[in-house]
Amino acid sequence: MSEPVRPKRFYKDVSVVPHEGRYAIALDGRMAKTMGRHVLSAPWEALAGAVAAEWAAQGEHIDRATMPLTGMLSASVDGGVGEAEQWREEIVKYLGSDLVCYRAGEPEKLAARQAAVWDPYVEFLRAEFGAILVTTSGIIAVPQADASLVAIRSALTKAAPETLFALQIATAIAGSAVLALALWKDFDDAETIFDASRVDERFQEEQWGVDEEAKTREERLKADFLAVARFLALTKD
């Protein structure tokens, strides 16, 4: 397969400028635009500065693969307030089938490992948000209390669209809204939280060995998760 065509760099200088109460990325003094033709801007100067740094780091050609923060900011700006509610509800919906709530009945060694890794995150959710989750063994769905879902929804209502966008990506990668919320609230470092989402995979590797194709996919997921973690860290004052 041929490599994708990368556009030539068309600017020299990159800067961050105030724009309508936000911070916009400017290329040679002109504001950069998103894929949807909105101004590429962020509510936080630190995030705008990090995005600007990605643009400044480009060589003769622009390589979007090296600009994950730009991609996330652009998508969140294009979605904006219009899709913020959808992103929030996707996160809340995940609590109904959250990875950390569904444990193995056997083997006992796996069940014990899941409990050791995941129980602290379940307790974090209770302590941080007042949301008590039910855990179970097996695949039969168990409903979560409405009060717990309301508590999480209420906390997310206060989050900016950019934050919600990143959180729903973290939730999808981890298979867990609990782990994504732990990332948001700095309960643990990003690598540890990602590893918590891979308990079952690690156990299978110990039993049957490493599947190279699966490992390559996991490495891509981890890179994406760490990029989201950096984005989230920059959405804080």
Secondary structure, DSSP 8 states (H G I E B T S, - for coil): -------B---S-EEEEEETTEEEEEETTEE-B-TTS-B-EESSHHHHHHHHHHHHT--SB--GGG-HHHHHHHHHHHHHHHHHHHHHHHHHHHGGG-GGGEE-SS-HHHHHHHHHHHHHHHHHHHHHH------EESSS-----HHHHHHHHHHHHTS-HHHHHHHHHHHHHHT-HHHHHHHHTTSS-HHHHHHHTTHHHHHHHHHH---HHHHHHHHHHHHHHHHHHHHHHTT--
